[in-house]
Amino acid sequence: MDVIRSHLGGVKVTLCGIAQYANLVGVTIGYTITTSISMVAVKKWISYLTNVARRNQREIELIKTELIKSMEKNMTGASHAANEELAGFGYVRNTLRGQLVGGSSELDDVSIFGMAGSGKMTLARSFINEDSIVSRFNF
């Protein structure tokens, strides 16, 4: 500091100190403004993300509700299928019922296979609410 004082002189050192102090204050104010702007931006971003999350949660609940309705509708359809004769499945259905109900007490595998759209799932669903089938298995 003495070197600067001897080089600049008394008044210039004071002016230089004031300029440096003003620069320091200006930089501090600049950082404060930048930080404030950044905090506002962060708060807006958090608010936006919160709203998106709420909207997504509502959409998820709607999808879940529709999925449950669809599953209930399919289960209802299965109970109707058990009470109606499935076109073209009479022999297969009776054979399958015999394997499920009249089989041995040992574990056996019963498979339903066929091409896509041939009615495998419809056939299987037709047994869901049939008491003679349900009572045979521990669910």
SENUZA-98253 format. One line per field, with one value per residue (C-alpha): residue in one letter; residue number from 1; x, z, y. Coordinates in nm, 2 decimals. Each point is the difference from the previous one (the first is absolute). Layout:
N
type = c(A ...)
seq = c(NUM ...)
east = c(X ...)
up = c(Z ...)
north = c(Y ...)
//
This chain:
139
type = c(M D V I R S H L G G V K V T L C G I A Q Y A N L V G V T I G Y T I T T S I S M V A V K K W I S Y L T N V A R R N Q R E I E L I K T E L I K S M E K N M T G A S H A A N E E L A G F G Y V R N T L R G Q L V G G S S E L D D V S I F G M A G S G K M T L A R S F I N E D S I V S R F N F)
seq = c(1 2 3 4 5 6 7 8 9 10 11 12 13 14 15 16 17 18 19 20 21 22 23 24 25 26 27 28 29 30 31 32 33 34 35 36 37 38 39 40 41 42 43 44 45 46 47 48 49 50 51 52 53 54 55 56 57 58 59 60 61 62 63 64 65 66 67 68 69 70 71 72 73 74 75 76 77 78 79 80 81 82 83 84 85 86 87 88 89 90 91 92 93 94 95 96 97 98 99 100 101 102 103 104 105 106 107 108 109 110 111 112 113 114 115 116 117 118 119 120 121 122 123 124 125 126 127 128 129 130 131 132 133 134 135 136 137 138 139)
east = c(0.00 0.29 0.13 -0.33 -0.02 0.35 -0.06 -0.35 0.01 -0.25 -0.32 0.04 0.03 -0.32 -0.17 0.14 -0.13 -0.35 0.00 0.10 -0.26 -0.27 0.11 -0.03 -0.34 -0.11 0.12 -0.18 -0.32 0.04 0.04 -0.30 -0.22 0.12 -0.06 -0.35 -0.08 0.13 -0.21 -0.31 0.07 0.06 -0.33 -0.19 0.16 -0.10 -0.35 -0.01 0.12 -0.24 -0.29 0.12 0.03 -0.36 -0.13 0.18 -0.13 -0.36 0.06 0.14 -0.30 -0.23 0.19 -0.01 -0.38 -0.06 0.23 -0.19 -0.33 0.13 0.12 -0.34 -0.17 0.22 -0.08 -0.37 0.04 0.16 -0.30 -0.23 0.22 -0.02 -0.38 -0.02 0.12 0.31 -0.04 0.22 0.15 -0.26 0.22 0.32 -0.17 -0.14 0.33 0.18 -0.25 0.05 0.37 -0.03 -0.27 0.03 0.38 0.21 0.09 0.36 0.12 -0.06 0.06 -0.29 0.09 -0.21 0.19 -0.08 0.04 -0.04 -0.37 -0.12 -0.18 0.24 -0.06 -0.38 0.00 0.21 -0.22 -0.31 0.11 0.06 -0.33 -0.09 -0.05 0.12 0.33 0.05 -0.07 0.27 0.28 0.12 0.02)
up = c(0.00 0.07 -0.35 -0.15 0.23 -0.09 -0.37 -0.02 0.28 0.28 -0.18 -0.28 0.24 0.17 -0.34 -0.10 0.32 -0.05 -0.36 0.12 0.27 -0.25 -0.24 0.29 0.09 -0.37 -0.04 0.32 -0.12 -0.33 0.16 0.23 -0.30 -0.19 0.30 0.05 -0.37 0.03 0.31 -0.18 -0.30 0.23 0.18 -0.33 -0.12 0.31 -0.03 -0.36 0.08 0.29 -0.23 -0.26 0.27 0.12 -0.36 -0.06 0.32 -0.10 -0.34 0.16 0.23 -0.31 -0.18 0.30 0.04 -0.37 0.02 0.30 -0.18 -0.30 0.21 0.18 -0.34 -0.12 0.31 -0.05 -0.35 0.12 0.23 -0.30 -0.20 0.26 -0.02 -0.38 -0.24 -0.17 -0.37 -0.12 0.35 0.14 -0.04 0.10 0.30 0.13 -0.05 0.18 0.28 0.04 0.03 0.26 0.22 -0.06 0.00 0.26 0.33 -0.12 -0.17 -0.38 -0.26 -0.22 -0.30 -0.25 -0.31 -0.35 -0.25 0.10 0.01 0.01 0.34 0.25 0.25 -0.05 0.06 0.32 0.12 -0.04 0.30 0.24 0.18 -0.04 0.35 -0.09 -0.12 0.27 0.29 -0.13 0.04 0.30 -0.09)
north = c(0.00 0.23 -0.05 0.10 0.30 0.12 -0.05 0.16 0.25 0.07 0.11 -0.25 -0.29 0.11 0.03 -0.34 -0.15 0.15 -0.13 -0.35 0.01 0.11 -0.28 -0.25 0.14 -0.02 -0.35 -0.10 0.16 -0.17 -0.34 0.07 0.09 -0.31 -0.22 0.15 -0.05 -0.36 -0.07 0.14 -0.22 -0.31 0.07 0.04 -0.33 -0.18 0.13 -0.11 -0.35 -0.03 0.09 -0.25 -0.27 0.07 -0.01 -0.33 -0.14 0.09 -0.16 -0.31 -0.03 0.04 -0.27 -0.23 0.05 -0.08 -0.30 -0.13 0.06 -0.19 -0.29 -0.02 0.01 -0.29 -0.19 0.06 -0.12 -0.31 -0.08 0.04 -0.23 -0.27 0.00 0.00 -0.26 0.12 -0.06 -0.28 -0.06 -0.25 -0.31 0.18 0.16 -0.33 -0.17 0.27 0.01 -0.38 0.05 0.27 -0.16 -0.37 -0.02 -0.17 0.17 0.04 0.31 0.00 0.26 0.10 0.21 0.19 0.09 0.12 0.28 0.36 0.09 -0.36 0.05 -0.14 0.28 -0.01 -0.37 0.04 0.29 -0.21 -0.21 0.29 0.00 -0.37 -0.14 -0.35 0.14 0.26 -0.23 -0.24 0.25 0.19 0.37)
//
